[in-house]
Amino acid sequence: MITPRTPSGVLELLPPEQVAFQRMLDAIRSGYERFGFLPIETPVFERSDVLLTKTGGETERQVYFVQSTGALEKARAEDGEEGLPDLALRFDLTVPLARYVAEHEHQLTFPFRRYQMQRVYRGERPQRGRFREFYQCDVDIIGSGELSVRHDAEAPAIINAIFTDLAIGTFTIQVNNRRLLRGFYEDLGITDGDVQAAVLREVDKLDKRGADYLRTTLTGEGFGLAEPVVERILSFVQTRSTGHEDALARLAEVEAGSAGSSALAEGVAELREVLALVRALGVPESNYCLNFSIARGLDYYTGTVYETTLDEHPELGSICSGGRYDDLAGQYTRSRLPGVGISIGLSRLFWQLREAGLIDASAGQSTVQVLVPQVDPELLDDQLALASQLRHGGINTEAVLDGGKLGKQLRYADRAGIRFVALLGSQEVADGTVTLKDLRRQDQFTVPRDEVVSALRVELAQPLV
């Protein structure tokens, strides 16, 4: 007999946890659609030559390649498909999006606003909160030829709306600009792209290792930067704004201290416009700030970048990130397709929130709203008719078919997280009524049979205290 074991590196949930996870998924989907984005899905696997076009060493080592069965290989040979590129499981949703837009470019309307919420796969070593299979929830705006920087302001507005709906605590959307960063380091004499990338990787460790570590590393043998240069870097990357006007003042300070870098001036101008529109979109000033240490991936993002953190749980790191890129699909098409997007790694976020005690997914969660028990076997037809009535009224309803003691049926409802029980006995049938038992509030009331749906809707709409 084989011992049943869940593969390592996956998030497999019990039904109450899955309900909580699904509600988060639904809230994110609703948020994306509220901002006018359309859904797409791409295959779980892509041609390996497409998927791995711009990946290097580490990413390629994490890719799962699809191995066909002998029967499939024989069928491919018979269909003349021998020698076609191998297939690999997608490791993110960005590369499939690039392929999708390049392939369907002439069938799409631009700016193309898409959201995609699917599983991705990475052959990483499983760790706590690190998964080999996990949900990504991405949203992107793709332009044809050009895309106004004004669209960069939508990302913070979307993040603000979704995390407000999720109600998982106060959060801060940290904003920066890659052009500004490039100009700042050029002004310091750090013009080599590889050196800039190395400095940014060390800066990214600032919150974990502190300023002393960064100072020692950048002045050490590996970098050899002069102390005055490192002190300017430290002062710059520790900048955090506190409110809209303070953010504008910080940008003015950076611009005034510039040696005339055109990249820095462009970055400052873009951030000013983005911040003005973020404010116009109604994002509270307390929910966003400038953070000049944010860089994201050096080779990918080219303009505005974002990271979102929970104020009371900074140890969770970024719970939503993204940014602007100049050309999404240059390796697949001659068309220039700039874009901006954000991503929520939902599997990791859910696991982190559960571990931090910010969501209770242990019990009391069910998609079933009402249980119709079998009070009297002789009234089974009436009870099933009641269940049908509730379902037609939009109430998620489970009907008991096997019967048994009523107390046992009520205990089942309680354990399953079903809030209401609709009792229909001989007295209720005679009176044309239904008795509704609220297991959460531990009370019950009787309503006319033709008003049971409206009564339940009222009760379900009221928050539990």
N, C-alpha and C positions, 0 to 999 in steps of 0.2 A: 504493500500500500504506500502511495506517495504522500508525504507530509505536505499539506497545502501551505505555501509561503508566498507572500507578496514579493515581487522582485524589488531589489533595492533601488532607491532613487526615484520612487514614484509617490504621489500623494493619493492614497486610497482612503476614502472616507466612509464612515457609517452614515445611515440615512439622515439623522438630525444634522450632522456636520455638512452633508452634501446639500441639504436644504439651505443652510446658512451660506455656503459657497455659491450656490445657484442664485441666491438673492443678491449677492455682491455682483455676480456676473450680469444679472438683469439690470441692476442699478447703473453699471458702467455702460451697457448697451443703450439704455434709455437716455443716459447723458449724452452719448455720442449722437444719437438720432435727434435729440433736442437741438443740437447745433447744426443739423442739416447734413449729416454724413450718411453715406449709403453703404450697405454691407457687401462684402465679397468674401469668398472662400477660395483657397487654392489647394491643390492636391497635397497630401501629407508628404509625398516624395516628389523630387524634381530630378531632371537629368543632371548627373554629376558635373558635366562640363559647364552647365548654367549655374549651378549652385556654388561651385567652387571658383568662379571666375576671379574674384578679388580677395579670396581668403589666403591666408598664409599659415605657416607652421602650426601654431597652437590651435586655431580654429579647425583646420583640416584634420588634426589628430582627434578632434571631438566629434567628427561627423560619423553617423551610422550609415553604412552603405547597405543597400537592399540586395540580398542574395536570393536569386530566383530558384525555384524548385526545378528538378530535372524535367518535369512535364512542361513547365512554362518555357524552358530553354528550347525544348524540342518544337513547341508551337511557334516560337519566334523564328526558328530555323526554317520551318515549313512555310512561314509567311514572308520569308526573305528579309527578316529583321536582324539577322546575325550581324554583329559588329557595331550595333548601335551603342551609344554611351550608356554606362551603368547608371543606376538610379541611386539616390541618397535621400535620407529623411531631412526635411528642412530643419535648420538650427536656429532660425529666427523667421520673422515675417517680412523683413525688409527686402531681402534678396528675391523671394517670390513676388513681392509687390513690383520690384523693378522689372522682372521678367514679364509679369502680367501687363503692366502699363506699356512696355515696349511692344508686346505682341498685339495688344488690343488698342493701340494708340489712336487709330483712325476710327474707332467705334466709340470712343469715350468723349465726354464733354468736359472741357477744361475751364476753370480749375477743377480737377478731379478730386472729389472729397470722399474718401473711403475709410471705413473702419473694418477691422478684421480681428476676430476673437477665436483663436484656435490653439491647439497644442503644438509645441515644437519639441525637438529632441536634441540632446547634447550628450555625448559620451564622456561626461565629467565623472570624476571620482565622487560618489555620493557622500554628502556631509549633511549635518543638521541644517535644514532649510535650503539645501542645494539639491536640485532634482535633475534627473535625466529626461523626464517627461514633465512638461509644465505648460500652463496656459499663459499666452501672451495676449494682451488686449491693446491693439495698436490703432492709432488714428493719424491720417496724413492728408495734407492738401498738396496736390501736385499741379504745377503750372506747365504750360507749353511755351517754351522760349523764355518766359520770365514769370516771376511771381512776386507781387508787391510785398514788402516787409510788413505791411499792415496785417497780413495773415499770421505773422509771428505772434501777434497779440491775442489771437484766439486760443492758443494753447493754454496760457494761464487761466483764461476764462473757463475753458472746459475742465481743467484740473480743479479749479475752485468749485464749480457746480457739482462735479462727481464726488469729491471728498467731503463736501458739505452734506450731500445726500447720504453718503455712507455713515456719517456720524461716528467716526472713529477717533475723534479728538481734534484739537486745533493743529493747524499745519501751516507751513511757510513754503511758498514757491520761490526758489532762489533762481535768479536770472543773471546771465552774463552774455558776453558776445565774443566770439572767437576772433573776429577782425580786430577788436580792441586789444585782445591778448597778444595777437601777433605784433601789432604796432608797439605795444608797451615793451615787449622783449627786444624788438628791433632797436628801439630808442636806447636800450641798455647795451647795445652792441652784440646781443645774442641773435644773430641772423640765420645761423644754420638750422634748417628744419629739424634735423635729428637731435641737435642739442636742445632746441626748444621743447621737443617732445619729451626728452629725458627730464628736463626741469619740471615740466607739467606733471609728469608721473610722480616726482617727489613732492611737489606742491599738493597733489591729491592726498598725500598721507598726513597732511598738516593736522587735521582734527584728531587723528588716531595717535600720532607720535609727538606732536607739539612743535613749537617754534625752534627750540634748542636743537632738536634732531635735524630739522630742515636747514638751520644755519650751519651746523657741523658738516652736513652732507654736501651742501652747495659750495662751501669754501674748501672742502677736502680735495684729496688727490683726484677723484673721479671727475670733478667739474673744475675746480680751481678758480672759481669766481671771486673777484675782489670783494672784501667785506662791505664797502659802501654799496656795491651793486646788490649784494644779498640782503642788506638792510632795506633797500628800496623794494626789493621783491617781497620781503616779509611784511612791510607796511602796506603794500598794495594788496596782497592776497588775503590779508586779514580784514579787508574792508567789508562791512555789512551796513546797509542802509536801514534806517528806522522811519519809514514813512515816505510818501511820494516826493515831497519837497526836499527831504534829505537825500534821496536817491539822485535827484537832479543836481543838487549841490555837489555830491560826490563825483558825478560825471564832469561837472565844470572844473573841479580840482584836477582830475586826471588830464583833461584837455589842456589846462593851463600849464601843467608840468611836462607836457610832451615836447619832444625835440622837433616836431613837425611831421611826424609819421602820417602818411595819408591813410594807411590802414586803421590807425587808432582813431583818426577823425571820422572815418566812415563808421567804425564800430560805435563811437559815441553818438553819432547822429541816428543810427539805427535804434540804439537803446532808448534814446529820447522819444522817438516816435512810438516805439513799442510800449513804453511806460505810459505815455499819454493815452493810448488806446486801451490799455489794460484798465486804466482808471475809468475811461468812458464806458467800458463794458461792465462796470459795476463790481469789479473785484475789490473787496475791502483792502485798504492800505496795510492792515495788519497781516494780511495773508500773502504778501509778496515783498521781496527785497532784492537788492543787488548783492551779489557774492562773487568777488573777482577771483576766487579760487576755483570756481566751477569751469571745467573745460570739456568734459566728455571725451570721446575718441578723437584724437588729433587728425587722423586721415579722413574722417567721415564728415564731421560737422564743420561748417564754414562761417556761420553767422551766430544768431541767437541760440543760446543753449539754456536748458532748464533742469533743475533737480528739485524734488519735493520731499520734505522731511516732516515728521510729526514732532511738534514742539516739545511734548513731554516724553518722547521716546526717541531721542536722536541716535541711540544705539542701533536702531533698526536700519539706519542709512537711508538712501533715497528710495522712496516708494513709488515714484513716477518720474521719468526722465525723458529727454528728447532734445530736439533742436532743428536748426535750419541746415540744409545741404544744397550745394549748387547744382548738382546733376545726379539724379537718381539712377539713371539707366544708360550712362554713357558707354558701357561695355556691350550693350545690346542694340543700340540704335544711334543714328547720327543726330537725332533730335535732342535738343537740350531740355531737360525736364527737372527744373529745380523744385524743391519742396520743403515742407516743414512738418514735423510730426512728434508725437509723444507715445510712450509705451508704458503699460502697467503690467508687471509680471505678477499675475493674480495668484498663482499657486504659492509662490514664495511669500507674497504679502499676506495671504490668508494664514499660512503657517506661522508667520511672525506675529500677527495679531492674536492668534489663538494662544501662542506661547506666552505672550505678554499679558494675557487675560483681558484683552480689549474686546473680544467677542466671546460669547458663551454659546458654543455649538455642541454642548454635551447632551442636552435634553430639551424637551418642550418645543421642538421645532417640527412642524409637519405641514405638508401642502394640503392635507385634508382638513376641512373646516368643520364638518359635521359628521357625526356617526349616527345612523339610524339603526338601533338595536332591534333584535327580535324579542319584543315584549311578550307576545302571544303567538305561538306557531300557527294558530288558526287565522291570524290576521296578516300573514306573510304578504299576500297580494296587496293589502292596503299599505303596508310598510314599504314595499318596493315602489308603489305608486308615489308615496311621499318622497322617496329618494329621487325618483325621476323628476318630480316637481321642483325639488331643490336644485337639481343639476340644470334643468331648463332655465332656472332663475339665475344661473351663474355661480351657484354655491358648490364648492368642491365637496362631494359627499361620498361616504363609504357606507354600504348597507351590509348588515350581518346576515349571512345566509344559513349558518349552521345552528344558530340559537345557543342554548345553554342558559345557566343562571344569569340573571340581569346584573348582579353584582360583579360577576366575572367579566361581562361585556363592558361595564363601566370602568373597571380597572384596566382593561385593554386600551380603552380610549385615552385614559389618563397617561399610561405608559407610552403610548404612541404619539403623545403631544397633540391630540385632537381636543379642541377647546369645547365644542358644543355637542350635546347629545340630544337628538330629537325623539322624544318618547311618544309612541302612538299605541295606546292600549284600548281596551273595549270602551272605557269611559270617554276617551278623546274621540274615538270614532263616532260614538253616539252623539257627542256634543258638537262635532265638527271643529275640533280644536287640536292643537299640538302642544305638548309640554316641552319647553326648551330648558335643558340643564346646562349651566355654565360651569365647567369644571375648574376654570381658573379662579372665578370669583366665588365659587361654592354657593351658588344660589340657583333658583329656577323660577320660571314664570310660564303662564299659559297664554297662547295667542290663538285667534281664529285661524283655521286651516288656510284660508285664502289670503291671510296676511303674514304667513310664516316667512316667506322670502324677504319681504320688505323689513320685517322685524329683525331678521338675522343680518341683513345688510347694515342696518343702523348699529347693531351691537358690534359687528366686526369692524366698523369704521371708527369706533371709539377706542382711544388708546387705553391700555391697561395701566393702572396706577398701583 
